[in-house]
C-alpha cells in the first residue's frame, strides 16, 4: 500500500532543502549546528516521522494480487545451498544429490593455482 500523497510531498520538499543546506554547509555559508540548518532539515524530519507513523498505523501489509489473494510466504532456507556455494537450491537439510568435488577448494582455488 502506498503512503498518502501528502507524505510524498513532504519528502519531495525536504529532499532539495536538505541538499541545498548540506551544500551551503560544505561551502562555509553557515555551520552545521546553526538554526537555519535545523529549519531546512525539519521537512525531512517530518517526512521520516510521518512515514513511520503511517506504517505503524496502517501496518506492513503485503499487496494482494488481482484476485485478492495474498502472495505465498517464502519457504525458509530455499536458497541456502546456492548462497553457501554448495550448489543447487533446495530446502535446508535436504539430502545432497550432486557428486562431491574432487578438489575441496572448488573452482576458485584451481583458477588461482593456474590449473
N, C-alpha and C positions, 0 to 999 in steps of 0.2 A: 504494500500500500504506500502510495506516495504521500509525503507530508503536504500540508496546506501550502497554498501559493504564497501566503504572507511570510512563511518561514523561508521559502526560497528567495523572496525579495529582500529580506534582511541579509541573507548571505551574499546576494549579488551587490548589495550596497556596501556591506562591510569588507568584502574582499579587496576592492580597489582602494578603499580608505586605508586599510592596514598596510597595503603595498606602498601607497604614497607616503604613509607615516614612516615605514621602515626605510624607504629611500631617503627621506629627509633626515632621518637619524644618521644614516650612513654618510651623508654629505655634511653633517655637522650643523644642520639648521637648528636643532634643539637636542637635548639629552633624552635618553631612553625613558627616564622616570619623570619627565616634565608632564604637567597636567594635560597639555594638548595631545600628547601621545595616548593618554588614557581615554580622552574624549574620542579620539579617532579609532581606538580599539574597542570601544563599547559596543558598536553594532555586531562585531564578531562574537563578543561575549554573549550578547543577547541571542544571536543565532544558535550558538552551541547550546545554550540553556534551553531554548525553545525546542530544538531537535530532541534533546534528552527528555524533556517533559512530555513531548508528543509521543515518543516511543514508550515511555512508561505508562502513559495514559491509554494509548491505543494498543500496545502490545507489539511483540515482534512476530507477527503472523507471516506465514509463507503465502505467496499469492496462489490462488486456486486457478485451475485451468478453465477452459470454456464451459465444461460440463459441471463446474462447481466442486470438483474433487480436489483434495489437497495432493501435492506431489508425494510420491513414496519416500519414506525415510531411507537414508543411505544405510547400507549394511556395514557394520563396524569391521574394520580390518580387510575390506575388499581388495585394496591395493597395497597392502603391506609387503607382499612379496616383490612387487615392482619397485617400491620405494627403497627396499633394503638391498637391491642389487642381486637378489636371488632368482630373478626372472619369474615370469608368469604372474598372474594375479591370484585370484582365489581367496578363500576365507582364511583368516589367521588360524593356524593349527591344522590346516588340511594337509593330507599326505602329499609329499613331493613326487611328481611323476617324471621329471626330467632326469637324465643321466648326470652324475656328478662330473664336474670339470676336471680334466687331468691336472691342471695347474691351479693351486689354491689361490694364486694371486689374481687370477682372472685375465681378461683381455688387456687391461691397462698395464699389468706387470710385464706382459710379453711385449708391448709396444715400447716400454722404456728400456728393456734389455736388448732390443734390436732383433728379436726373434720371435 
